[in-house]
Amino acid sequence: MQENLLQPTPRRILIIDDEEDTHLLLKAALKSFPIDYIDLFDGESAIAQIDKARYDMIFLDVMMPNGSGGDFLQYALDNAVNLPTIVLLTSLRDASFTRNALGIGVAEVLQKPVQPDDLRQIVSKYLFPHFQS
């Protein structure tokens, strides 16, 4: 299926973060893109949901109750889940953590508080490359 460059196909983004404000920020920053969002608030829900649908991108918080982002990644790696582009959201300021995350296939690591321009740039880069300026 060829995509119409004037009206791109909506992408599916899974947001996994225990803070509702992060969900709201992501949606507000990315409102100009054709995106369908799925909201989850803990790692256990994400593990239960990951095999049920196809996603184009996942924004994944690292530290959450009821299963962390690390638990979700470990499950996905152990079970050979075909993962889309993953962007980690974290308050951790640790270079070795970032290197390790990128080393296992995470596409990007964003520091909280997340900046709207960074979100738009990442979504453009990975999901809408024809529309990058």
C-alpha positions as CSV (number, residue, x, y, z in Angstrom):
1,M,0.0,0.0,0.0
2,Q,1.4,3.3,-1.1
3,E,1.0,6.3,1.3
4,N,-0.5,9.5,0.1
5,L,2.1,12.2,0.8
6,L,-0.5,14.8,1.3
7,Q,-2.5,12.7,3.8
8,P,-0.2,10.2,5.5
9,T,-1.6,7.0,7.0
10,P,-2.3,7.5,10.7
11,R,0.3,5.8,12.9
12,R,-0.4,3.9,16.1
13,I,1.6,5.0,19.2
14,L,1.5,3.1,22.5
15,I,2.2,5.3,25.5
16,I,3.2,3.4,28.6
17,D,3.7,5.8,31.5
18,D,2.2,6.0,35.0
19,E,1.9,9.8,34.9
20,E,-1.2,11.0,33.1
21,D,0.5,14.4,32.5
22,T,3.0,12.7,30.3
23,H,0.3,11.2,28.2
24,L,-1.3,14.6,27.8
25,L,2.0,16.3,27.0
26,L,2.8,13.7,24.3
27,K,-0.6,14.1,22.7
28,A,-0.5,17.9,22.8
29,A,3.0,18.1,21.3
30,L,2.1,15.7,18.5
31,K,-1.4,16.9,17.7
32,S,-0.3,18.0,14.2
33,F,0.6,14.4,13.2
34,P,-2.0,11.8,12.2
35,I,-1.6,9.4,15.2
36,D,-3.9,7.0,17.0
37,Y,-2.9,6.7,20.7
38,I,-3.2,3.7,23.0
39,D,-2.7,4.7,26.7
40,L,-1.4,2.3,29.3
41,F,-0.2,3.2,32.8
42,D,2.0,0.3,34.0
43,G,4.3,-2.4,32.8
44,E,2.0,-5.3,33.5
45,S,-0.7,-3.9,31.3
46,A,1.8,-3.3,28.5
47,I,3.1,-6.9,28.7
48,A,-0.5,-8.1,28.4
49,Q,-1.3,-5.8,25.5
50,I,1.9,-5.9,23.3
51,D,0.9,-9.1,21.4
52,K,-2.7,-7.9,20.7
53,A,-2.0,-5.2,18.2
54,R,0.6,-3.7,15.9
55,Y,2.2,-0.4,16.9
56,D,4.5,1.9,15.0
57,M,6.1,3.4,18.1
58,I,6.2,3.0,21.8
59,F,6.9,5.7,24.3
60,L,8.0,3.8,27.4
61,D,8.6,5.1,30.9
62,V,11.4,3.4,32.8
63,M,10.1,3.6,36.4
64,M,6.5,2.7,37.0
65,P,4.5,0.7,39.6
66,N,3.2,-2.8,38.6
67,G,6.0,-3.6,36.2
68,S,8.7,-1.2,35.0
69,G,9.8,-0.3,31.5
70,G,12.7,-2.6,32.1
71,D,10.3,-5.5,32.9
72,F,8.4,-4.8,29.7
73,L,11.6,-4.8,27.6
74,Q,12.9,-8.0,29.2
75,Y,9.6,-9.7,28.4
76,A,9.7,-8.5,24.8
77,L,13.3,-9.6,24.4
78,D,12.7,-13.0,26.1
79,N,9.6,-13.7,24.0
80,A,11.0,-12.5,20.7
81,V,8.2,-9.9,20.4
82,N,8.6,-7.9,17.2
83,L,8.9,-4.5,18.6
84,P,8.4,-1.2,16.9
85,T,10.5,1.9,17.5
86,I,10.9,2.4,21.2
87,V,11.6,5.7,22.9
88,L,12.4,5.5,26.6
89,L,11.3,8.3,28.9
90,T,13.3,8.6,32.1
91,S,14.3,10.9,34.9
92,L,17.6,8.9,35.2
93,R,20.7,10.9,34.3
94,D,23.1,8.0,33.8
95,A,25.2,7.7,30.6
96,S,25.8,3.9,31.1
97,F,22.0,3.4,31.3
98,T,21.5,5.2,28.1
99,R,24.3,3.3,26.3
100,N,22.8,0.0,27.6
101,A,19.3,0.9,26.4
102,L,20.5,1.9,23.0
103,G,22.6,-1.3,22.9
104,I,19.5,-3.5,23.2
105,G,17.6,-1.8,20.5
106,V,15.9,1.2,22.1
107,A,15.9,4.0,19.4
108,E,16.0,7.0,21.6
109,V,16.2,8.0,25.3
110,L,14.5,11.2,26.3
111,Q,15.1,12.9,29.7
112,K,12.1,14.0,31.7
113,P,10.7,16.6,31.6
114,V,10.3,15.8,27.9
115,Q,10.5,18.8,25.5
116,P,7.8,19.0,22.9
117,D,10.3,19.9,20.1
118,D,12.2,16.7,20.9
119,L,9.0,14.6,20.6
120,R,8.1,16.2,17.3
121,Q,11.6,15.6,15.9
122,I,11.6,12.0,16.9
123,V,8.2,11.2,15.5
124,S,9.1,13.0,12.3
125,K,12.4,11.0,12.0
126,Y,10.9,7.6,12.6
127,L,7.3,7.7,11.5
128,F,7.0,10.6,9.0
129,P,10.4,10.9,7.3
130,H,8.9,12.4,4.1
131,F,7.7,15.4,6.1
132,Q,11.0,16.3,7.9
133,S,12.1,19.9,7.3
